[in-house]
Structure formats: structure tokens, C-alpha cells
Amino acid sequence: MTLGRTLWCIILIKLFIMFAVLKAFFFPSYLKGDAGEKSEAVSTELTARKVSE
């Protein structure tokens, strides 16, 4: 049972590193503000990408 508990501990530490630490460094939040500002930024970005194609 101690081997299984140790393996679960390692798995949980790896998951924490993947989701908490890597998200903070590699996936920053570009959208800041309230819901209206976020929706405006997304629609502007989508229409700008569509026009450039």
C-alpha cells in the first residue's frame, strides 16, 4: 500500500506542476476587464483574422 500511496503523491505533484505552474508561465491571460470588453476583444480578433485570409 505504501508504493501506491507514493505513486499517487507523485501523480498529484505532477498534475499540480502541469496545471498551475505551466499555465501561469506559458498561457497568460490576455483578456482583462468585464464581459463586455472581453466579447468585444474576441469579436474584433475573429473579424480581423477572417479579413486577412
N, C-alpha and C positions, 0 to 999 in steps of 0.2 A: 504493500500500500504506500510506502514512502516513496517508491520510484514514481508511481502515478501522480502523487501529490507534487513531487518535484517537477515532473513534466508539465503539469497544468500551470504551475507557477511560472515556468519558462514561457509557456504559450501566452499567458496573460501579460507578461512583461513585454514580449514581442508585439502583441496587439496594441498595447499602450504606446510603444515607440512608433509603430506604424501610423496609428491614427492621430495621436496627439502631437508628437514632435515633428514628424514629417509634414503633416498638414500645415503646421504653423510656418514652416520654412519654405515649402515648395508650392503651396496653394494659398496665397494671401487673399484676403477678401477685398476685391476691387470695388464692390458696391457698398457704399456707405450712405446713410440717410434713411428717410422714411420710405414707405412702399411706393409712393408716387414718383419719387426720384429714381428709385430702382427700376420701376417699369419703364420710365422714360429713357433711362440709360440703355436698357435691354432693347427696346424698340429702335432706338437710334442706331445701335450697333448692328442689329439684324438688317435694317434697311441699308446701311452703309455697305455691308458685306454683299447684299443682294445686288446693289447697283454696280459694284466693282466686278462682278462676274461677267 
